[in-house]
């Protein structure tokens, strides 16, 4: 298989990494986890991040045919509809998006949400293969953070979404509805069974308290096995689950949780506008007693 050309775009506001993967032979490309810029305090939005991706595509003289979502993100809004509008790209996500939609549809009274994933152009399943030009893409189901999480393996590169973080930061939380720490451990171990030199590309990077001064988002299976602070070689499933569950109890909800879930389960589209033409994000409120 040809070696893919990979470009990354880091969004500092949400610590999210978007990727462009290009087939060098055909100049066909896919965008993985694009960002829609949204300021929750003001409700203002922009397409700045997505426009940077599109500008790079023009510079590379490539055609974007696919947008690949690793999961329904809870910390940023997807730029998939804008990329699709500008390029005609099909939006792809794991087939278990149906479960995610059916979990959150009643929570937000989102009666327009299909529950069968129809908002997306293509639902993919574990072990499925498709192409970006001459590049083969293998779908690896990696549930645990959410039920619908998938990783995309392209040659020696795997785009892991939120399943793993850099070795010094560990792994994703598993306390969202539908999450499961044991399942996440098994998904991680599946990735870490790949050849040691396999490159792993993260969806996020943060600056932990150990002194690292710059963001990085590419590592290897070997590095994760040796030094991931949560799941290095020798950590049992029971120990991991106990750690993950205890840690998750200390974590606050992501700032963009409410808008992200509502938008991203709709394939990046906003909830339907009210009669006044304005789109609103709902916030369910739990009253005491």
C-alpha positions in Angstrom: 0.0 0.0 0.0 1.3 3.5 -0.7 2.3 5.6 2.3 -0.4 8.2 3.1 0.4 11.9 3.3 -0.9 13.1 6.6 -1.4 16.7 7.7 -2.6 17.7 11.2 -4.4 20.8 12.4 -4.5 21.6 16.1 -7.4 23.6 17.6 -6.1 25.1 20.8 -9.6 26.1 22.1 -10.7 22.4 22.3 -7.3 20.7 22.2 -8.6 18.8 19.2 -6.5 17.5 16.3 -8.0 17.3 12.8 -6.3 15.2 10.2 -6.1 15.2 6.4 -5.1 11.9 4.8 -4.1 12.1 1.2 -3.5 9.2 -1.3 -0.4 10.4 -3.1 -1.3 8.4 -6.3 -4.8 9.8 -6.9 -4.8 13.0 -4.7 -8.0 11.8 -3.1 -8.3 12.8 0.6 -10.3 12.2 3.7 -10.7 14.6 6.7 -10.8 13.0 10.2 -12.6 14.8 13.0 -13.0 18.3 11.6 -13.8 21.2 14.0 -16.6 23.8 13.9 -15.5 26.8 15.9 -18.1 27.7 18.5 -17.9 30.0 21.5 -20.4 28.7 24.1 -20.4 31.9 26.2 -21.6 34.0 23.3 -23.1 31.5 20.9 -20.9 32.9 18.1 -19.5 30.5 15.6 -17.1 30.5 12.6 -15.6 28.2 10.0 -12.0 29.3 10.6 -10.7 25.8 11.5 -12.5 24.1 8.6 -11.3 26.8 6.2 -7.7 26.1 7.1 -8.3 22.5 6.2 -9.9 23.4 2.9 -7.0 25.8 2.1 -4.5 23.1 2.7 -6.5 20.8 0.4 -6.3 23.4 -2.3 -2.5 23.8 -1.7 -2.1 20.1 -2.0 -4.2 19.9 -5.1 -6.3 17.1 -3.6 -10.0 16.3 -3.7 -11.8 15.6 -0.4 -14.1 12.7 -0.7 -14.7 11.6 2.8 -15.1 13.0 6.3 -14.4 10.3 8.9 -15.7 10.8 12.4 -14.2 8.6 15.1 -17.2 9.1 17.4 -19.8 11.6 18.7 -17.5 14.0 20.3 -18.4 15.6 23.7 -15.8 18.4 23.6 -16.1 20.1 20.2 -18.6 20.5 17.5 -18.1 18.8 14.2 -17.2 20.7 11.0 -18.4 17.9 8.8 -21.5 19.6 7.3 -19.3 22.6 6.1 -16.7 20.3 4.6 -19.5 18.3 2.9 -21.1 21.6 1.6 -17.8 22.8 0.1 -16.6 19.5 -1.3 -19.5 17.0 -1.6 -17.7 14.6 0.8 -19.6 11.8 2.4 -19.7 11.7 6.2 -18.8 8.4 7.8 -19.2 7.1 11.4 -19.4 3.8 13.2 -22.6 1.9 13.0 -23.2 2.0 16.7 -24.1 5.7 16.3 -27.7 4.3 16.5 -27.1 3.4 20.1 -25.7 6.9 20.9 -28.6 8.6 19.2 -31.1 6.5 21.1 -29.4 7.3 24.4 -29.4 11.0 23.9 -32.6 11.5 21.8 -34.9 11.4 24.9 -32.5 13.3 27.1 -32.7 16.3 24.8 -36.2 15.6 23.5 -34.6 15.6 20.1 -37.6 14.3 18.1 -36.0 15.1 14.8 -33.1 12.6 15.4 -33.6 9.4 13.5 -32.2 6.9 15.9 -31.0 4.8 12.9 -28.0 6.9 11.9 -29.7 8.3 8.8 -28.1 11.7 9.4 -24.8 10.3 8.2 -23.9 9.2 4.7 -22.2 5.9 5.6 -22.2 3.7 8.7 -19.2 1.4 9.0 -18.7 -1.7 11.1 -15.8 -3.5 12.7 -13.5 -5.1 10.2 -15.0 -3.2 7.2 -12.6 -1.9 4.5 -13.1 1.0 2.2 -10.7 3.2 0.1 -9.3 6.7 -0.1 -8.1 6.4 -3.7 -5.6 3.6 -3.6 -5.3 3.7 0.2 -7.1 0.9 2.1 -8.9 1.9 5.3 -9.7 -0.7 7.9 -12.3 0.0 10.5 -11.4 -1.1 14.0 -14.3 -0.9 16.6 -12.9 0.6 19.8 -15.9 1.2 22.1 -15.7 2.1 25.7 -15.4 5.9 25.7 -18.7 5.8 23.7 -20.4 2.8 22.1 -19.8 4.1 18.6 -16.1 4.8 18.8 -14.0 3.5 15.9 -10.4 3.8 14.9 -9.3 4.0 11.2 -6.2 2.0 10.2 -4.5 3.3 7.0 -1.2 1.6 6.1 0.9 1.9 9.3 -1.1 4.7 10.7 -4.1 4.4 13.1 -6.4 7.3 14.0 -7.6 6.3 17.4 -10.1 9.1 18.3 -10.4 9.5 22.1 -9.6 5.8 22.9 -6.0 6.6 23.8 -4.0 9.8 24.6 -0.3 10.3 24.5 1.6 8.1 27.0 2.0 10.8 29.6 -1.7 11.6 29.6 -3.3 8.1 29.5 -6.7 7.2 28.2 -10.2 8.6 27.7 -12.9 8.8 30.3 -15.6 6.1 30.3 -18.4 7.6 32.4 -20.6 9.2 29.7 -23.9 7.3 29.0 -23.0 4.2 27.2 -19.4 4.2 28.2 -17.7 1.2 29.8 -14.2 1.1 31.3 -13.8 -2.6 30.9 -14.8 -2.4 27.2 -12.4 0.6 26.8 -9.5 -1.5 28.3 -10.2 -4.3 25.8 -10.4 -1.8 22.9 -7.0 -0.4 23.9 -5.4 -3.8 24.2 -6.7 -4.6 20.7 -4.9 -1.5 19.4 -1.8 -2.3 21.3 -1.7 -5.8 19.8 -0.8 -4.2 16.5 2.9 -4.2 15.4 5.1 -2.1 17.7 6.1 0.3 15.0 2.5 1.2 14.2 1.9 4.9 14.3 -1.0 6.1 16.5 -2.6 9.5 16.0 -4.5 11.0 18.8 -7.7 13.2 18.5 -6.6 15.4 21.5 -3.6 16.4 23.4 -3.3 18.4 26.6 -0.4 19.7 28.6 -0.1 17.5 31.8 1.6 18.7 34.9 4.8 16.8 34.4 6.5 19.7 32.6 5.9 19.0 28.9 5.8 22.4 27.2 4.4 21.6 23.7 1.6 19.7 22.2 2.2 16.4 20.5 -0.3 13.9 19.0 1.6 11.1 17.3 3.1 8.1 19.1 3.6 4.4 18.5 2.2 1.1 19.8 5.6 0.4 21.4 5.7 3.7 23.2 2.1 3.2 24.6 2.9 -0.3 25.7 6.0 0.8 27.5 4.9 4.0 29.2 1.2 4.9 29.0 0.4 6.0 32.5 -2.9 4.1 32.6 -2.4 1.0 30.4 1.2 0.2 30.1 2.2 -3.4 29.8 1.3 -5.3 33.0 -1.7 -3.3 33.9 -4.7 -5.8 34.4 -8.2 -5.1 33.3 -9.4 -5.1 36.9 -6.7 -2.5 38.0 -7.5 -0.3 35.0 -11.2 -0.3 35.6 -10.8 0.6 39.3 -8.4 3.4 38.3 -10.6 4.6 35.5 -13.8 4.6 37.5 -12.2 6.4 40.5 -10.6 9.0 38.2 -13.8 9.6 36.2 -15.7 10.5 39.5 -13.3 13.4 39.9 -13.8 14.9 36.4 -16.2 17.7 35.6 -18.3 17.7 32.5 -16.6 19.1 29.3 -17.4 22.7 28.7 -19.0 22.0 25.3 -20.7 18.7 26.4 -24.3 20.0 25.8 -23.9 21.6 22.4 -21.4 18.9 21.2 -23.7 16.0 21.8 -26.8 17.7 20.3 -24.9 18.8 17.2 -22.6 15.8 16.6 -25.3 13.1 16.9 -27.0 15.0 14.0 -23.8 14.5 11.9 -22.7 18.1 12.8 -25.9 19.8 12.0 -27.6 22.2 14.4 -30.9 21.4 16.1 -33.8 22.6 14.0 -34.5 26.3 14.2 -37.5 27.6 16.2 -40.2 29.5 14.5 -38.1 32.7 14.8 -35.4 31.2 12.7 -32.9 30.9 15.6 -31.2 27.6 16.5 -31.0 26.8 20.2 -29.1 24.3 22.4 -31.1 22.6 25.1 -29.8 22.1 28.6 -31.8 19.6 30.7 -32.1 20.7 34.3 -32.4 18.4 37.2 -34.4 19.9 40.1 -33.7 18.8 43.7 -36.2 16.5 45.4 
